[in-house]
């Protein structure tokens, strides 16, 4: 074998070992990208994962020049470029040379940052598994304007390894999530069959005991026990619902309204057409709504909540509001509770914008706005 062949095999072996030892996708991609650059002598690289609707995320990057890495890689996380356009048009079937990098060109035109470290061109290769393409691997080096056939073939082999590993890790993640859902369902069933039934029995027993005495003080104590058990029963049913929520196949808003009724809230629904959501978006909105309703029940001092949803040309928005006690918010003090911080994190995870408006005595408004391109539709 030639020296080049030996080096290629060593590179592929090292990449395979790195991927086989990894289970966290983000960490694995970052590590394998750095290793690829080290083994090939290239300078920088990045990986895009691309959704069927054309949206993409910067899944990994290594040693980006300041021109591309400025403002937390902002230039790499939005906008279009030649390789993404070629991918979307179905024109990327193998590793190719990209003559000019549009992102580099844009960076060079800015007044604040021109440091591209001599990078002008890059190679790009699609990531795929089982014939389905879902991402891009890009690599570049200073003053390198052309990748020869041997280099492109090596990149194709590496990209195949990465693509297969990504699908393996996604499958493992799905299996873990499925196992978690099964465990949650098992726990919910046990709570329903044991604790839930005990609390229901306590409530019935207290009701019966109250009719057996004329002692007013004793009747008051029994009444207190009955009310306490009823409150605990409501809390338990809400917990069981959270562990094993009612199927969302009935619709997001029907489920939200049912949950509101379960915890003792009257939900007034002001909705337009049903939104077209992915499973991930629907689940995230459901959990956000659930937390907002819980906060209303516990803190707002009102039993009435308004749920509204609107669909506009460029966005869709879910809003949950009440006219209850409200609270004081300080824009500089961060979010007032972990629950609200969790809602914000869930919204951002699906590319949505979370807003919270509240003031003492003025009620609370929780809003989640999804950009239209992120909602099962097209421009």
C-alpha positions in Angstrom: 0.0 0.0 0.0 1.2 3.5 -0.7 1.9 6.0 2.1 -1.2 7.9 1.2 -3.4 4.8 1.5 -1.9 3.9 4.9 -2.5 7.5 6.2 -6.1 7.3 4.9 -6.7 4.1 6.8 -5.2 5.4 9.9 -7.4 8.5 9.7 -10.5 6.4 9.2 -9.6 4.1 12.0 -9.0 7.0 14.4 -12.3 8.7 13.4 -14.2 5.4 13.8 -12.8 4.8 17.3 -13.7 8.3 18.4 -17.3 7.9 17.1 -17.7 4.4 18.6 -16.7 5.6 22.0 -19.2 8.5 22.0 -22.8 8.6 23.0 -23.4 12.4 23.3 -23.9 13.8 19.8 -22.7 17.3 20.4 -19.6 16.2 22.2 -18.9 13.5 19.6 -19.2 15.8 16.7 -17.0 18.5 18.3 -14.3 15.8 19.1 -14.3 14.1 15.8 -14.1 17.4 13.9 -11.1 18.4 15.9 -9.5 15.0 15.3 -10.2 15.2 11.6 -8.5 18.5 11.3 -5.5 17.3 13.3 -5.1 14.2 11.2 -5.4 16.0 7.8 -3.6 19.2 8.6 -6.6 21.3 7.8 -7.4 24.4 9.7 -11.1 24.7 10.4 -14.3 22.9 10.0 -18.0 22.9 10.8 -21.0 20.6 10.6 -24.6 21.7 9.6 -27.6 19.4 10.4 -30.4 20.2 8.0 -34.1 19.5 8.6 -36.5 18.4 5.7 -38.0 21.9 5.6 -34.5 23.4 4.9 -33.9 24.9 8.4 -30.5 24.1 9.8 -28.4 24.2 12.9 -24.7 24.5 13.4 -24.1 21.2 15.1 -20.4 21.5 15.6 -17.4 23.7 14.7 -13.7 23.8 15.4 -11.1 26.6 15.2 -13.3 29.0 13.2 -11.5 32.1 12.2 -12.6 35.3 14.1 -14.6 36.5 11.1 -16.9 33.4 11.3 -16.8 32.9 15.1 -17.7 36.4 16.1 -20.7 37.0 18.4 -21.0 33.3 19.3 -20.9 32.0 15.7 -23.9 34.2 14.8 -22.8 34.3 11.1 -22.8 30.5 11.0 -26.3 30.1 12.6 -28.4 32.1 10.2 -28.7 33.1 6.6 -28.0 31.2 3.4 -24.8 30.1 1.6 -23.7 28.3 -1.5 -23.4 24.8 0.1 -26.8 25.0 1.7 -28.4 26.2 -1.5 -26.7 23.4 -3.5 -27.9 20.9 -0.8 -31.5 22.1 -0.9 -31.5 21.9 -4.7 -30.4 18.3 -4.6 -27.1 19.2 -6.3 -24.9 17.8 -3.6 -24.4 14.0 -4.0 -20.7 13.8 -3.1 -17.8 15.8 -1.8 -17.1 18.9 -3.9 -15.0 22.1 -3.8 -17.0 25.2 -3.0 -15.2 27.9 -5.0 -16.0 30.8 -2.6 -17.5 30.8 0.8 -20.4 33.2 1.0 -20.1 33.6 4.7 -16.5 34.5 4.4 -17.4 37.0 1.7 -20.0 38.6 4.0 -17.6 38.7 6.9 -15.0 40.5 4.8 -17.6 43.1 3.9 -18.3 44.0 7.5 -16.4 46.9 9.0 -15.7 45.4 12.4 -14.1 42.1 11.6 -12.0 41.2 8.5 -9.9 38.4 10.1 -10.5 35.4 8.0 -7.0 33.9 8.6 -6.5 33.5 4.9 -9.5 31.2 4.3 -11.5 31.8 1.1 -12.7 28.4 -0.1 -13.8 25.1 1.5 -14.8 21.6 0.7 -18.3 20.4 1.5 -19.6 16.8 1.6 -23.2 15.6 2.5 -23.8 13.6 5.6 -26.1 10.7 4.9 -27.3 7.3 6.2 -29.3 4.8 4.3 -29.6 7.1 1.3 -31.1 10.0 3.3 -29.0 13.1 3.4 -29.4 15.3 6.5 -26.3 17.5 6.9 -23.1 18.9 5.6 -19.4 18.6 6.7 -17.3 21.5 5.7 -13.5 21.9 6.0 -11.1 24.6 5.0 -7.5 25.7 5.4 -5.6 29.0 4.9 -4.8 29.8 1.3 -6.2 26.4 0.2 -8.4 26.9 -2.8 -8.7 23.3 -4.1 -9.1 19.8 -2.7 -7.9 17.0 -5.0 -9.7 13.7 -5.6 -7.9 11.8 -2.9 -8.8 14.4 -0.3 -12.4 14.5 -1.4 -12.7 10.7 -1.3 -11.3 10.7 2.3 -13.8 13.4 3.3 -16.6 11.3 1.8 -15.5 8.3 3.9 -15.3 10.3 7.0 -18.7 11.9 6.3 -20.2 8.4 5.9 -18.8 7.4 9.3 -20.2 10.6 10.9 -23.6 10.2 9.2 -23.9 6.6 10.4 -22.8 7.5 14.0 -25.4 10.4 14.1 -28.2 8.0 13.2 -27.0 5.5 15.7 -26.9 8.1 18.5 -30.4 9.4 17.5 -31.7 5.8 17.7 -30.1 5.3 21.1 -31.6 8.6 22.3 -35.1 7.6 21.0 -34.8 4.3 22.8 -33.8 6.1 26.0 -36.8 8.5 25.7 -39.1 5.5 25.0 -37.8 3.8 28.1 -38.3 6.9 30.2 -41.9 7.3 28.9 -42.6 3.7 29.8 -41.2 4.2 33.3 -43.2 7.4 33.7 -46.3 5.5 32.6 -45.6 2.7 35.1 -45.1 5.2 37.9 -48.3 7.0 37.0 -50.3 3.7 37.1 -48.9 2.8 40.5 -49.8 6.2 41.9 -53.3 5.9 40.5 -53.8 2.4 41.9 -52.3 3.1 45.3 -51.9 6.7 46.6 -54.8 8.1 44.5 -57.2 5.4 45.8 -56.1 5.9 49.4 -56.7 9.6 49.2 -60.1 9.0 47.7 -60.9 6.6 50.6 -59.8 9.1 53.2 -62.1 11.7 51.6 -65.1 9.4 51.7 -64.3 8.2 55.2 -64.1 11.8 56.5 -67.4 12.6 54.8 -69.1 9.6 56.5 -67.5 10.3 59.9 -68.8 13.8 59.9 -72.4 12.5 59.9 -71.8 10.4 63.0 -71.1 13.2 65.4 -72.8 16.3 66.6 -69.7 17.8 68.2 -69.1 21.0 66.3 -65.4 21.1 67.0 -64.9 17.5 65.9 -67.0 18.2 62.7 -64.8 21.1 61.9 -61.7 19.0 62.3 -63.2 16.3 60.1 -64.2 18.9 57.5 -60.6 20.1 57.5 -59.4 16.5 56.9 -61.9 16.1 54.1 -60.8 19.3 52.4 -57.2 18.5 52.8 -57.6 15.0 51.3 -59.6 16.6 48.4 -56.7 19.0 47.7 -54.2 16.2 47.9 -56.3 14.2 45.5 -56.4 17.0 43.0 -52.7 17.4 43.3 -52.2 13.7 42.8 -54.4 13.6 39.7 -52.4 16.5 38.2 -49.2 14.7 39.0 -50.4 11.6 37.3 -51.5 13.6 34.3 -48.0 15.2 34.1 -46.4 11.7 34.2 -48.8 10.3 31.6 -50.6 13.1 29.8 -53.8 12.6 27.9 -53.1 11.9 24.3 -52.5 15.1 22.3 -54.3 13.5 19.3 -57.4 15.3 20.5 -55.6 18.6 19.8 -53.3 20.8 21.9 -56.0 23.1 23.0 -58.5 20.4 24.0 -55.8 18.9 26.2 -54.9 22.2 27.7 -58.5 23.0 28.5 -59.0 19.5 30.0 -55.9 19.9 32.2 -57.2 23.3 33.3 -60.5 21.8 34.4 -58.6 19.0 36.2 -56.8 21.4 38.5 -59.9 23.5 39.0 -59.5 26.3 36.5 -62.2 27.6 34.1 -60.5 27.9 30.7 -61.9 30.4 28.2 -60.5 29.5 24.8 -60.1 32.2 22.1 -58.6 30.3 19.2 -58.4 30.6 15.4 -57.4 27.6 13.2 -55.6 24.7 14.7 -51.9 25.2 14.4 -49.8 22.8 12.3 -47.1 21.7 14.7 -44.4 19.0 14.8 -44.5 16.5 17.7 -41.6 18.3 19.3 -43.3 21.7 19.1 -46.6 20.4 20.3 -45.1 18.7 23.3 -43.1 21.8 24.2 -46.1 24.0 24.0 -48.1 21.5 26.0 -45.5 21.5 28.8 -45.3 25.3 28.8 -49.0 25.6 29.0 -49.1 23.1 31.8 -46.6 25.1 33.9 -48.4 28.4 33.2 -51.7 26.8 34.4 -50.1 25.4 37.5 -48.7 28.9 38.3 -52.1 30.4 37.8 -53.7 27.9 40.1 -51.1 28.3 42.9 -50.4 32.0 42.8 -52.9 34.1 40.7 -55.8 33.9 43.1 -58.3 33.4 40.3 -60.1 30.4 38.8 -60.4 31.8 35.3 -57.7 31.6 32.6 -57.8 32.7 29.0 -56.1 30.6 26.3 -55.6 32.1 22.8 -53.8 31.1 19.7 -53.4 33.0 16.5 -51.8 32.2 13.2 -50.3 35.0 11.1 -48.4 35.0 7.8 -45.0 34.9 9.5 -45.6 33.4 12.9 -48.0 31.6 15.3 -48.5 32.5 18.9 -50.0 30.7 22.0 -51.0 32.9 24.9 -52.2 32.0 28.4 -53.3 34.9 30.5 -55.2 35.7 33.7 -56.5 38.7 35.6 -55.2 37.5 38.9 -52.8 38.8 41.5 -49.8 39.1 39.2 -46.3 39.8 40.5 -43.5 42.4 40.1 -41.0 41.6 37.4 -37.6 43.3 37.0 -36.1 43.0 33.5 -32.6 43.1 35.1 -33.2 40.5 37.8 -33.8 37.5 35.5 -36.9 35.2 35.6 -38.6 35.0 38.9 -38.7 31.2 39.3 -37.2 28.0 38.0 -40.6 27.1 36.5 -40.7 30.2 34.4 -37.0 29.7 33.4 -38.0 26.2 32.3 -40.8 27.5 30.1 -38.3 29.9 28.5 -35.8 27.1 27.9 -38.5 24.9 26.3 -39.6 27.7 24.0 -36.1 28.4 22.9 -35.4 24.7 22.2 -38.1 24.8 19.4 -36.9 28.2 18.1 -39.7 30.1 19.7 -39.7 33.4 21.6 -41.0 33.4 25.2 -42.3 36.5 26.8 -43.8 37.1 30.3 -45.8 40.2 31.3 -47.0 40.7 34.8 -47.5 43.3 37.4 -49.0 43.3 40.9 -52.8 43.3 40.7 -52.6 43.4 36.9 -52.6 39.7 36.1 -50.0 37.7 34.1 -49.6 37.0 30.4 -47.4 34.1 29.1 -46.8 34.1 25.4 -44.9 31.8 23.0 -44.3 32.9 19.5 -43.2 30.4 16.8 -41.8 31.7 13.5 -43.9 30.4 10.6 -41.0 28.6 9.0 -40.8 26.5 12.1 -44.4 25.3 12.0 -45.1 22.5 9.6 -45.8 24.9 6.7 -44.0 26.8 4.0 -43.5 30.4 3.0 
